[in-house]
Amino acid sequence: MWQRTEYPRPQFRRQDWLALNGVWEFAFDDTDEGLAKGYDTGKVRLPLSIVVPFSYQYEASGIGDKAVHEIVWYRRTFPTKAGRRALLCFNGADYRTDVWVNGKHVLTHTGGFTPFSADITKYMKPRGENALVVRCFDPLDPAVPRGKQSWTGERFSCWYIPNTGLWQSVWIDWVGEDCIVSHTLFADYDSASVSGEIVTSRGLADEAEIEISFKGKHVKTARFSLDGKRTRYSFKLNECNCVDADYTWQPEHPALFDAVFRLYCGGRAADSAKTRFGIRKLVADGNKIVLNNAPLYQRLILDQGYWRESGLTPPSAEALKKDIELAMSMGFNGARKHQKFEDPYFYYYADELGFLTWCEMPSAYHFCAEEEKRIASEWADIVREAGVFASVIAYVPLNESWGVRNIASDAAQQNFARSLYYMTKSLDATRLVSCNDGWESPETTDILGIHDYAYDSAAFAEKYRPDRYDDLYPQTRRLMAYGCKYAGQPVLLTEFGGIAKAEETKNGNWGYNDGASSDEAFYTRYENLMQGIYAHPDLRGFCYTQLTDVQQEVNGLLYADRTPKFDCETVKILTEGKRR
């Protein structure tokens, strides 16, 4: 049986916790009769079993049913722990989730990709076992942010089998009188300071403390009073200890500070959790991207984060680390995590290994007021969660005009894109934003991302010149939206390549352009593309499509089981712009 047994939130670890992954009771509810049948009471046993956190559509769940079931129910029990409060935590459930404990409704959460939690202590029994029930509603609604999950009920083009319901880990943190339910932590390179916000569950804690160390050596302890449930904080570190290269985070030297957050109620310890952070500075300086005052060239791989047996759910934390290590072995220094906010272990290991990451909003596909509301709400939550990871250097709120198909000329859709840009910058000004990555970009963007699946690189140098960007059509789509002008931002080729093996492009499987007839044919085409990109004086990096095969899309450098298709060292040589 597949299992996820590690502590689910590595960037904010508590010591006292209870894993709720594993076998749950389960039911489909196609006629929406679960409430009438009393499923919410916790007293009714459900007819099936499922392995959480794997979705019913995939074999890892123990079910593997590809049919559409928009409503699903889960049930299990868990024990009370005397003297401790219970914070029930979910890393992700798709799409609208309702939770009951012992028949009492605890919460409703909307959004398929963001974590959520609730203090459930008052709903629990003083001792013994408690019934936990979860209902998830995942409609085939194109106005719902869904990323690469099909909304038709079938796989098609580059959209895949969905992941319904609980698809990330579930657990309980045992805490004291009060606890931290959300936090941000931003480190400023120039001032050697840290700042952020602490949000507590009950607003009872009156003081917080943050203790910072580096490689086991104490750096700073700051204790401050709290202003109810939400408190902003800011304090300086010792500059002489924290500003030289040994202390800064960058791909070649991913230095990380350790931090312990503590809460106090009337002097009594109420909560404690460990995290870590990196100090680094990222800016767009004219048409260059600068990290820690040095130019940064990005060699990214497009990573959709799908597994053959488990869909969007990684089979283990180590599987995410392996993906990063495989990408690095092929010469990539980062990944654009495409149409998915990933399991937190991906960003955790990226921090540790010095692997750059782009964070992207999963798209919806029908522009309307409801889509705008849903995207804005979930994107705000994603940005808040992503902001604690040093490896995250760029945000992508929109991709290829998905969900805003008329943005090239529609003022309302352009204004929606601008609103996402400004909201992102207001939540996190320390990262860059590629507003509508690929084409039809508004002027409000820090990065101009271009998607071009040309067969070879012969046209790159002539096509991609700054004086042509205002009237350029990569992939037949206008690069800048009408009425918007290129303003000298850094330019990256953020999707290209997609070379499949010709022998694999059959039975509905596909890659971009004609497949490569042999390994040698692949190397020749890959080398041609890379040489053309490196020869371009204005490109500040690239993102190759893609890391792994995903269902019917077979243009990965790795098979879906992560077996390399080609010699990794040869790919590395070419990725780094060298010739064989």
JORA-V788828 format. One record per residue. N is the residue number from 1. OMEGA is omega in degrees with one decimal (none if undefined). Layout:
N_OMEGA + N_OMEGA
This chain:
1_175.4 + 2_-179.5 + 3_168.7 + 4_-171.7 + 5_-178.0 + 6_175.2 + 7_-165.1 + 8_-174.1 + 9_-171.1 + 10_-176.0 + 11_177.3 + 12_-169.4 + 13_166.8 + 14_-176.8 + 15_-172.8 + 16_-174.8 + 17_-179.5 + 18_177.7 + 19_175.7 + 20_171.1 + 21_-179.8 + 22_-173.8 + 23_172.8 + 24_165.2 + 25_-170.1 + 26_176.0 + 27_165.0 + 28_-178.6 + 29_-174.0 + 30_-179.7 + 31_177.6 + 32_178.9 + 33_-174.6 + 34_178.9 + 35_179.3 + 36_179.0 + 37_177.4 + 38_179.2 + 39_-176.1 + 40_-178.0 + 41_-176.3 + 42_-178.1 + 43_-177.0 + 44_177.0 + 45_179.6 + 46_-167.1 + 47_-174.8 + 48_173.4 + 49_178.7 + 50_175.8 + 51_176.2 + 52_19.1 + 53_-177.3 + 54_-177.0 + 55_-175.3 + 56_-177.4 + 57_-170.4 + 58_-172.1 + 59_-178.3 + 60_179.7 + 61_-173.0 + 62_-179.8 + 63_176.7 + 64_179.6 + 65_-176.5 + 66_-178.8 + 67_-179.6 + 68_172.1 + 69_-170.7 + 70_-178.8 + 71_178.1 + 72_-179.6 + 73_176.7 + 74_175.6 + 75_171.1 + 76_175.7 + 77_176.1 + 78_-175.4 + 79_168.2 + 80_174.3 + 81_-174.3 + 82_174.5 + 83_-178.7 + 84_172.9 + 85_-175.3 + 86_173.3 + 87_-180.0 + 88_-170.8 + 89_174.9 + 90_174.9 + 91_178.0 + 92_175.5 + 93_-171.1 + 94_12.2 + 95_175.0 + 96_-171.3 + 97_172.3 + 98_-175.5 + 99_174.7 + 100_171.5 + 101_-178.2 + 102_175.9 + 103_179.5 + 104_-179.4 + 105_-174.1 + 106_-175.0 + 107_164.7 + 108_177.0 + 109_178.2 + 110_-178.6 + 111_-173.6 + 112_-168.8 + 113_-172.3 + 114_177.8 + 115_176.7 + 116_-176.4 + 117_176.1 + 118_171.6 + 119_-174.6 + 120_-172.5 + 121_-174.7 + 122_179.3 + 123_-173.9 + 124_174.1 + 125_179.0 + 126_178.3 + 127_177.1 + 128_-173.5 + 129_177.9 + 130_178.0 + 131_177.8 + 132_-178.8 + 133_179.7 + 134_173.1 + 135_177.3 + 136_177.0 + 137_-175.2 + 138_-173.5 + 139_171.9 + 140_-174.3 + 141_-177.8 + 142_175.2 + 143_177.2 + 144_175.5 + 145_-172.5 + 146_179.5 + 147_-176.6 + 148_177.4 + 149_-178.7 + 150_175.0 + 151_-179.3 + 152_-173.8 + 153_-179.7 + 154_170.6 + 155_173.2 + 156_177.6 + 157_179.4 + 158_175.2 + 159_-162.4 + 160_177.5 + 161_-177.3 + 162_170.8 + 163_-177.0 + 164_170.3 + 165_-177.2 + 166_-178.5 + 167_169.2 + 168_-167.5 + 169_176.2 + 170_-179.5 + 171_173.8 + 172_167.3 + 173_175.0 + 174_-172.6 + 175_179.6 + 176_-175.8 + 177_-179.7 + 178_-179.9 + 179_175.9 + 180_178.8 + 181_179.0 + 182_176.5 + 183_167.1 + 184_178.2 + 185_177.8 + 186_178.3 + 187_-178.7 + 188_-176.5 + 189_-174.0 + 190_-176.0 + 191_-176.3 + 192_-179.0 + 193_174.8 + 194_179.5 + 195_178.1 + 196_-178.6 + 197_173.4 + 198_174.6 + 199_-179.1 + 200_-175.5 + 201_-169.7 + 202_-178.1 + 203_-180.0 + 204_-179.7 + 205_-178.7 + 206_178.2 + 207_172.5 + 208_177.9 + 209_174.9 + 210_179.6 + 211_-174.6 + 212_177.1 + 213_178.6 + 214_-177.7 + 215_176.6 + 216_-178.5 + 217_-178.4 + 218_179.2 + 219_-174.5 + 220_168.2 + 221_179.1 + 222_177.4 + 223_-174.1 + 224_179.2 + 225_-178.2 + 226_-178.6 + 227_-176.8 + 228_-175.4 + 229_-174.6 + 230_-177.4 + 231_171.7 + 232_179.7 + 233_176.5 + 234_175.0 + 235_-178.0 + 236_169.2 + 237_178.1 + 238_-173.0 + 239_-175.9 + 240_178.8 + 241_-164.2 + 242_-172.9 + 243_-179.9 + 244_-169.9 + 245_-179.4 + 246_-173.6 + 247_-174.8 + 248_-179.4 + 249_173.5 + 250_-173.7 + 251_-177.8 + 252_-175.3 + 253_-174.2 + 254_-179.2 + 255_-178.5 + 256_173.3 + 257_173.1 + 258_178.6 + 259_174.3 + 260_175.3 + 261_177.2 + 262_173.5 + 263_178.1 + 264_173.2 + 265_-178.7 + 266_-179.8 + 267_-179.8 + 268_178.1 + 269_-178.7 + 270_-175.9 + 271_176.5 + 272_178.9 + 273_-177.7 + 274_174.3 + 275_176.4 + 276_-177.2 + 277_176.0 + 278_174.7 + 279_177.6 + 280_-177.3 + 281_-178.0 + 282_179.2 + 283_167.4 + 284_-179.7 + 285_-172.7 + 286_-179.2 + 287_178.1 + 288_169.9 + 289_-172.8 + 290_176.4 + 291_-179.4 + 292_175.9 + 293_176.3 + 294_-179.9 + 295_-179.5 + 296_173.7 + 297_-173.7 + 298_174.9 + 299_-171.5 + 300_172.7 + 301_175.0 + 302_-174.7 + 303_-177.1 + 304_173.7 + 305_175.0 + 306_174.1 + 307_-173.2 + 308_-175.6 + 309_-172.3 + 310_175.1 + 311_-177.8 + 312_-176.4 + 313_175.5 + 314_-179.9 + 315_179.4 + 316_173.0 + 317_-179.2 + 318_177.8 + 319_177.3 + 320_177.3 + 321_179.0 + 322_178.0 + 323_179.1 + 324_-179.3 + 325_176.8 + 326_177.8 + 327_179.8 + 328_179.1 + 329_177.9 + 330_171.0 + 331_-179.4 + 332_178.2 + 333_178.1 + 334_-179.7 + 335_166.1 + 336_179.5 + 337_-163.6 + 338_171.4 + 339_-178.2 + 340_164.4 + 341_-165.0 + 342_168.6 + 343_-174.4 + 344_178.9 + 345_176.7 + 346_-178.7 + 347_178.5 + 348_179.0 + 349_175.4 + 350_174.6 + 351_-174.1 + 352_-174.7 + 353_-178.7 + 354_-175.0 + 355_-177.9 + 356_178.6 + 357_170.1 + 358_-178.3 + 359_-170.4 + 360_176.2 + 361_172.7 + 362_-171.9 + 363_158.4 + 364_-169.5 + 365_177.5 + 366_-176.5 + 367_178.0 + 368_-178.5 + 369_-179.2 + 370_176.7 + 371_179.7 + 372_-178.3 + 373_-177.2 + 374_179.4 + 375_-177.7 + 376_-178.3 + 377_-177.0 + 378_178.7 + 379_177.4 + 380_178.3 + 381_179.5 + 382_-179.4 + 383_178.9 + 384_-179.8 + 385_-176.3 + 386_-173.4 + 387_179.8 + 388_-177.1 + 389_-179.2 + 390_-175.7 + 391_-179.8 + 392_-176.3 + 393_-177.9 + 394_177.1 + 395_177.1 + 396_179.7 + 397_179.5 + 398_-179.7 + 399_172.2 + 400_177.8 + 401_175.3 + 402_-177.6 + 403_175.4 + 404_-167.5 + 405_179.4 + 406_-176.0 + 407_-179.6 + 408_-175.6 + 409_-176.0 + 410_-175.6 + 411_-179.2 + 412_180.0 + 413_174.3 + 414_179.7 + 415_175.4 + 416_177.6 + 417_178.2 + 418_-179.6 + 419_177.1 + 420_176.9 + 421_-176.1 + 422_176.1 + 423_179.0 + 424_-179.3 + 425_179.1 + 426_179.4 + 427_-176.6 + 428_-179.3 + 429_-174.8 + 430_177.9 + 431_176.3 + 432_-177.0 + 433_167.5 + 434_-161.9 + 435_176.6 + 436_-168.7 + 437_175.5 + 438_-179.4 + 439_178.5 + 440_-175.6 + 441_167.9 + 442_179.5 + 443_179.6 + 444_177.4 + 445_176.5 + 446_-177.7 + 447_172.1 + 448_179.3 + 449_-176.9 + 450_173.8 + 451_-177.6 + 452_-178.9 + 453_176.6 + 454_-179.6 + 455_177.2 + 456_-171.5 + 457_-172.6 + 458_-174.3 + 459_-172.2 + 460_-173.1 + 461_-179.2 + 462_-175.5 + 463_-170.5 + 464_174.9 + 465_-177.7 + 466_-178.2 + 467_-178.7 + 468_-169.5 + 469_-177.7 + 470_-177.5 + 471_-176.1 + 472_-176.0 + 473_171.8 + 474_179.6 + 475_-179.4 + 476_178.5 + 477_-177.6 + 478_-177.1 + 479_176.2 + 480_175.7 + 481_179.7 + 482_-178.4 + 483_-179.1 + 484_-176.1 + 485_173.1 + 486_-174.0 + 487_173.9 + 488_-179.4 + 489_172.8 + 490_-177.7 + 491_174.4 + 492_172.3 + 493_-166.7 + 494_163.1 + 495_175.9 + 496_173.9 + 497_-178.5 + 498_-174.5 + 499_175.6 + 500_168.7 + 501_-175.9 + 502_-177.9 + 503_-177.7 + 504_-174.4 + 505_177.1 + 506_-179.4 + 507_177.4 + 508_177.4 + 509_-173.7 + 510_168.5 + 511_-179.0 + 512_-178.4 + 513_177.9 + 514_177.2 + 515_177.3 + 516_-174.2 + 517_-178.9 + 518_175.8 + 519_-179.5 + 520_177.3 + 521_176.6 + 522_-178.2 + 523_-179.3 + 524_179.6 + 525_-179.2 + 526_178.2 + 527_178.7 + 528_-179.8 + 529_-177.7 + 530_179.4 + 531_178.2 + 532_179.1 + 533_-178.7 + 534_178.9 + 535_-177.4 + 536_-173.2 + 537_-172.7 + 538_-179.8 + 539_-176.9 + 540_177.6 + 541_-175.2 + 542_173.5 + 543_-176.6 + 544_175.1 + 545_3.6 + 546_-175.3 + 547_-174.9 + 548_166.1 + 549_175.5 + 550_178.0 + 551_-175.3 + 552_-178.5 + 553_-167.8 + 554_-179.6 + 555_179.0 + 556_168.4 + 557_175.4 + 558_168.9 + 559_-178.5 + 560_178.3 + 561_176.7 + 562_170.5 + 563_178.9 + 564_175.7 + 565_-173.2 + 566_178.2 + 567_-173.8 + 568_-178.8 + 569_176.9 + 570_176.7 + 571_179.7 + 572_179.3 + 573_-176.9 + 574_178.4 + 575_-178.9 + 576_173.4 + 577_178.4 + 578_176.3 + 579_178.1 + 580_none
